[in-house]
Amino acid sequence: MNSEKERKLLQERKELVRQLSSLSKLIKGSLVKGNKKCGRKGCKCEKGELHPHVVISTFRRGKTHIVYVPKLYRKQAADAVSCNTHAKKVIDRISSINIELLKAGKL
């Protein structure tokens, strides 16, 4: 591996690690949208006009956990879940770079 390629890989890895540090609000899970009845007497949902709701489904310690997301925080929750997807891509790329550097004895 020539020194220019090594320099570029090291610079890219440095930038990717910097990106990881900005993902502090990451949530590992899936955003699930649905509709439900609230159970209040006389509510419009009794007639079939269901209430939209959003939850985050996560898998921890061998179990699925559901966390309700209040309407006020839906955008933030969606962003946090999408951070997880981005983090996976960044980690995969860092790993690829490190493999290239390892092969060249430059890790």
N, C-alpha and C positions, 0 to 999 in steps of 0.2 A: 504494500500500500504506500502510495507516495504521500509526502508530508502535506500537500495541499488537500488531498482527500481526507486525511486524518484530521486536519484543522477544521474542515467543513463539518465532519461528523461530530467532533467535539463541541463545536459551536451550536450545531443543531440540538445535540443532547442537552447542553446548558439551557437553551431556550425552552425545550420541552420540560425540563425539571422546574424551570421558573413557572411555566403554565400550570403544572401540578400544584404548586404552592398557592395558586389563586383559586383552587377548587374547594375551599374550606366549607362551602355550604352544600356539598355533594350529598345526595341521598341515594343509596343503593336500593332500588325497587322499581315498581311499575305504577304509573298513574292510571287509574281505572275510573272511567266515567260511567254513570248509570242514572237510573230514575227510581224513585221509591215513594211509598206512601208514608205520611207522617203519623197517621193514627188519630189526628184531632177530628172531633165531630164537626160535620158541616164543611170541612175543608174541600177545596176543589179536587184534591187527589182522590177523594171518595168516588168522584164521578169519572175518574180515569185520567185526569190531568196531573200526572205525577211530577214530583219535585226532582230537579236535577241534583245530583250529588257527585262528589269526587273523593276518592280514597287513594292512598298509596298502599300497595301490597308489597310487603317485604318478607324475606325468608331469613330467619335467624334461629340459631340453636335447634335446627331441625324442624322448625314450625313456621307456618305462614302467619304473618301478623298484618292486620288491617288498621290503618290510621286514617281517620276522617280528616278531610282538609276543608276548613271553613272557607266560604266564598271569598272572603277578603284575602286569603293566602294562596289561592289557586295558581296564580301566575308564578309566584315564588316557588311553589311546590313543583310545578312543571319545569322550571329552570333548574332546580336542584336535582331532579331526576335526569334531566338531559346532561348535567355535569358528569354524571356517572358514565354515560356513553362516551363522552369526550375523554374522560380519564382513562378508560379502557384502551382507546385508540392511542393516546399519548404513551401509556405504559408499553403497549405492543411495539411502538416505534423505538422507544428507548431500548427495549430488549433487542430489537434488530440491530440497532447501532452498536450496542455492546457486544453482540455476537461478531459483527464485522471487525471491531477493534480487538476482540479476543483472538480471532483467527490471525490477525496481523501482529499479535504480541504487544498490543498497545493499550490494553484495557487498564 
